[in-house]
Amino acid sequence: MRVTTFFYIIIANNALRVHEKIRYVGAVTGTPD
């Protein structure tokens, strides 16, 4: 199914962005990863 693959890519992309935001906030506030 092409649709499910497309959704998996979107979910993975969003998860990566959220992880980057968490790492950025952690770096700014000084909390470890």
C-alpha positions in Angstrom: 0.0 0.0 0.0 1.5 3.3 -1.1 -0.8 5.3 1.3 0.4 3.5 4.4 4.1 4.0 3.4 3.4 7.7 2.8 1.8 8.0 6.3 4.8 6.2 7.8 7.1 8.7 6.3 5.1 11.6 7.6 4.9 10.1 11.1 8.7 9.4 11.1 9.3 13.0 9.9 7.2 14.5 12.6 8.8 12.3 15.3 12.2 13.4 14.1 11.2 17.1 14.3 9.8 16.6 17.8 13.0 14.9 18.9 15.1 17.7 17.5 12.9 20.3 19.4 13.3 18.3 22.7 17.1 18.1 22.2 17.2 21.9 21.4 15.2 22.8 24.5 17.3 20.4 26.6 20.5 22.0 25.4 19.1 25.5 26.1 17.9 24.7 29.6 21.0 22.6 30.4 19.2 19.3 31.0 21.0 16.2 29.7 19.7 14.2 26.8 
